[in-house]
């Protein structure tokens, strides 16, 4: 896994957590459209030369999370609220952050799964 220093160059954890909370609070992850995400990143991180890559990586991470969500509910890593929304505990969010910055996006679906996230949460 990359070091925290390497991760912070991509999208620092504290900023990523704020961005994650903002977007998951807006409704079902699968219903979030890419264009508002891109606009949000280009406004918030306009001075960052990695802005476009950050928005692409973030969008793709939301798509991966949407695919994993049923299994995450079943494993108890993410809580399903009465209204059907997901509640993401901080240890899960930190584990997911580390996971998505540990592999190139092309390897996410093969490498990031419930078992990996569960182990990562246990190692925190």
Short mmCIF file of the C-alpha atoms (twelve columns), coordinates in Angstrom:
data_MODEL
# 
_entry.id   MODEL 
# 
loop_
_atom_site.group_PDB 
_atom_site.id 
_atom_site.type_symbol 
_atom_site.label_atom_id 
_atom_site.label_alt_id 
_atom_site.label_comp_id 
_atom_site.label_asym_id 
_atom_site.label_seq_id 
_atom_site.Cartn_x 
_atom_site.Cartn_y 
_atom_site.Cartn_z 
_atom_site.pdbx_PDB_model_num 
ATOM 1   C CA . UNK A 1   0.000   0.000  0.000   1 
ATOM 2   C CA . UNK A 2   1.213   3.496  -0.682  1 
ATOM 3   C CA . UNK A 3   2.375   5.631  2.175   1 
ATOM 4   C CA . UNK A 4   0.093   8.352  3.577   1 
ATOM 5   C CA . UNK A 5   2.472   10.893 2.050   1 
ATOM 6   C CA . UNK A 6   1.986   9.411  -1.429  1 
ATOM 7   C CA . UNK A 7   -1.781  9.317  -0.934  1 
ATOM 8   C CA . UNK A 8   -1.956  12.931 0.134   1 
ATOM 9   C CA . UNK A 9   -0.490  14.004 -3.199  1 
ATOM 10  C CA . UNK A 10  -3.488  12.503 -4.997  1 
ATOM 11  C CA . UNK A 11  -6.342  13.676 -2.804  1 
ATOM 12  C CA . UNK A 12  -5.617  14.158 0.913   1 
ATOM 13  C CA . UNK A 13  -7.694  11.998 3.260   1 
ATOM 14  C CA . UNK A 14  -9.334  14.879 5.112   1 
ATOM 15  C CA . UNK A 15  -10.451 16.498 1.850   1 
ATOM 16  C CA . UNK A 16  -11.512 13.154 0.387   1 
ATOM 17  C CA . UNK A 17  -13.617 12.372 3.478   1 
ATOM 18  C CA . UNK A 18  -15.376 15.726 3.156   1 
ATOM 19  C CA . UNK A 19  -16.018 15.152 -0.540  1 
ATOM 20  C CA . UNK A 20  -17.249 11.611 0.140   1 
ATOM 21  C CA . UNK A 21  -19.645 12.754 2.872   1 
ATOM 22  C CA . UNK A 22  -20.948 15.543 0.655   1 
ATOM 23  C CA . UNK A 23  -21.765 13.221 -2.243  1 
ATOM 24  C CA . UNK A 24  -23.168 10.256 -0.302  1 
ATOM 25  C CA . UNK A 25  -25.459 12.615 1.621   1 
ATOM 26  C CA . UNK A 26  -27.045 13.688 -1.668  1 
ATOM 27  C CA . UNK A 27  -28.864 10.398 -2.266  1 
ATOM 28  C CA . UNK A 28  -28.366 6.976  -3.721  1 
ATOM 29  C CA . UNK A 29  -24.813 6.563  -4.954  1 
ATOM 30  C CA . UNK A 30  -25.929 4.962  -8.206  1 
ATOM 31  C CA . UNK A 31  -28.086 7.979  -9.035  1 
ATOM 32  C CA . UNK A 32  -25.262 10.531 -8.818  1 
ATOM 33  C CA . UNK A 33  -24.484 11.919 -12.261 1 
ATOM 34  C CA . UNK A 34  -20.918 12.465 -13.403 1 
ATOM 35  C CA . UNK A 35  -21.335 16.055 -14.620 1 
ATOM 36  C CA . UNK A 36  -22.139 17.574 -11.203 1 
ATOM 37  C CA . UNK A 37  -19.198 15.678 -9.692  1 
ATOM 38  C CA . UNK A 38  -16.834 17.052 -12.336 1 
ATOM 39  C CA . UNK A 39  -18.200 20.587 -11.879 1 
ATOM 40  C CA . UNK A 40  -17.832 20.308 -8.091  1 
ATOM 41  C CA . UNK A 41  -14.187 19.241 -8.359  1 
ATOM 42  C CA . UNK A 42  -13.350 21.904 -10.937 1 
ATOM 43  C CA . UNK A 43  -14.823 24.557 -8.675  1 
ATOM 44  C CA . UNK A 44  -13.444 23.292 -5.352  1 
ATOM 45  C CA . UNK A 45  -10.004 22.283 -6.623  1 
ATOM 46  C CA . UNK A 46  -9.553  24.766 -9.479  1 
ATOM 47  C CA . UNK A 47  -5.981  25.557 -8.399  1 
ATOM 48  C CA . UNK A 48  -4.958  21.904 -8.196  1 
ATOM 49  C CA . UNK A 49  -3.261  20.652 -11.383 1 
ATOM 50  C CA . UNK A 50  -4.626  17.157 -10.615 1 
ATOM 51  C CA . UNK A 51  -8.223  18.400 -10.502 1 
ATOM 52  C CA . UNK A 52  -9.406  16.475 -13.569 1 
ATOM 53  C CA . UNK A 53  -7.757  13.254 -12.408 1 
ATOM 54  C CA . UNK A 54  -9.164  13.730 -8.906  1 
ATOM 55  C CA . UNK A 55  -12.718 14.095 -10.228 1 
ATOM 56  C CA . UNK A 56  -12.305 11.054 -12.498 1 
ATOM 57  C CA . UNK A 57  -10.906 8.904  -9.691  1 
ATOM 58  C CA . UNK A 58  -13.582 10.053 -7.276  1 
ATOM 59  C CA . UNK A 59  -16.395 9.380  -9.754  1 
ATOM 60  C CA . UNK A 60  -15.009 5.917  -10.509 1 
ATOM 61  C CA . UNK A 61  -14.710 5.171  -6.789  1 
ATOM 62  C CA . UNK A 62  -18.409 6.009  -6.338  1 
ATOM 63  C CA . UNK A 63  -19.263 3.638  -9.166  1 
ATOM 64  C CA . UNK A 64  -17.210 0.859  -7.573  1 
ATOM 65  C CA . UNK A 65  -18.843 1.508  -4.223  1 
ATOM 66  C CA . UNK A 66  -22.291 1.250  -5.811  1 
ATOM 67  C CA . UNK A 67  -21.376 -2.203 -7.190  1 
ATOM 68  C CA . UNK A 68  -20.026 -3.369 -3.813  1 
ATOM 69  C CA . UNK A 69  -22.836 -1.898 -1.707  1 
ATOM 70  C CA . UNK A 70  -25.130 -4.964 -1.498  1 
ATOM 71  C CA . UNK A 71  -22.213 -7.107 -0.295  1 
ATOM 72  C CA . UNK A 72  -21.072 -4.390 2.116   1 
ATOM 73  C CA . UNK A 73  -24.566 -4.317 3.658   1 
ATOM 74  C CA . UNK A 74  -24.605 -8.119 3.909   1 
ATOM 75  C CA . UNK A 75  -21.193 -8.150 5.618   1 
ATOM 76  C CA . UNK A 76  -22.210 -5.418 8.044   1 
ATOM 77  C CA . UNK A 77  -19.405 -3.077 6.954   1 
ATOM 78  C CA . UNK A 78  -21.964 -0.468 5.904   1 
ATOM 79  C CA . UNK A 79  -25.299 0.055  7.608   1 
ATOM 80  C CA . UNK A 80  -28.504 0.263  5.611   1 
ATOM 81  C CA . UNK A 81  -30.781 2.894  7.111   1 
ATOM 82  C CA . UNK A 82  -34.571 2.529  7.310   1 
ATOM 83  C CA . UNK A 83  -34.985 4.891  4.354   1 
ATOM 84  C CA . UNK A 84  -32.676 2.675  2.247   1 
ATOM 85  C CA . UNK A 85  -29.695 5.021  2.368   1 
ATOM 86  C CA . UNK A 86  -26.253 3.850  3.405   1 
ATOM 87  C CA . UNK A 87  -24.432 4.903  6.551   1 
ATOM 88  C CA . UNK A 88  -20.655 4.723  6.164   1 
ATOM 89  C CA . UNK A 89  -18.634 4.495  9.388   1 
ATOM 90  C CA . UNK A 90  -15.343 6.403  9.407   1 
ATOM 91  C CA . UNK A 91  -13.199 3.219  9.589   1 
ATOM 92  C CA . UNK A 92  -14.896 1.975  6.421   1 
ATOM 93  C CA . UNK A 93  -14.351 5.292  4.629   1 
ATOM 94  C CA . UNK A 94  -10.663 5.309  5.584   1 
ATOM 95  C CA . UNK A 95  -10.232 1.692  4.443   1 
ATOM 96  C CA . UNK A 96  -11.977 2.446  1.140   1 
ATOM 97  C CA . UNK A 97  -9.797  5.520  0.628   1 
ATOM 98  C CA . UNK A 98  -6.611  3.510  1.165   1 
ATOM 99  C CA . UNK A 99  -7.881  0.753  -1.129  1 
ATOM 100 C CA . UNK A 100 -8.707  3.016  -4.058  1 
ATOM 101 C CA . UNK A 101 -5.306  4.664  -3.888  1 
ATOM 102 C CA . UNK A 102 -3.492  1.327  -3.665  1 
ATOM 103 C CA . UNK A 103 -4.103  0.149  -7.225  1 
ATOM 104 C CA . UNK A 104 -4.526  1.703  -10.630 1 
ATOM 105 C CA . UNK A 105 -8.214  2.093  -11.422 1 
ATOM 106 C CA . UNK A 106 -7.958  -0.709 -13.968 1 
ATOM 107 C CA . UNK A 107 -7.272  -3.116 -11.100 1 
ATOM 108 C CA . UNK A 108 -9.962  -1.976 -8.678  1 
ATOM 109 C CA . UNK A 109 -12.622 -4.533 -9.574  1 
ATOM 110 C CA . UNK A 110 -10.151 -7.401 -9.311  1 
ATOM 111 C CA . UNK A 111 -8.500  -6.229 -6.084  1 
ATOM 112 C CA . UNK A 112 -11.021 -4.294 -4.010  1 
ATOM 113 C CA . UNK A 113 -13.702 -6.444 -2.451  1 
ATOM 114 C CA . UNK A 114 -15.507 -6.926 0.853   1 
ATOM 115 C CA . UNK A 115 -12.796 -9.220 2.221   1 
ATOM 116 C CA . UNK A 116 -10.045 -6.679 1.529   1 
ATOM 117 C CA . UNK A 117 -12.042 -3.829 3.068   1 
ATOM 118 C CA . UNK A 118 -12.873 -5.941 6.108   1 
ATOM 119 C CA . UNK A 119 -9.176  -6.753 6.631   1 
ATOM 120 C CA . UNK A 120 -8.210  -3.116 6.150   1 
ATOM 121 C CA . UNK A 121 -10.741 -2.006 8.753   1 
ATOM 122 C CA . UNK A 122 -9.342  -4.586 11.167  1 
ATOM 123 C CA . UNK A 123 -5.795  -3.296 10.626  1 
ATOM 124 C CA . UNK A 124 -6.660  0.299  11.565  1 
# 
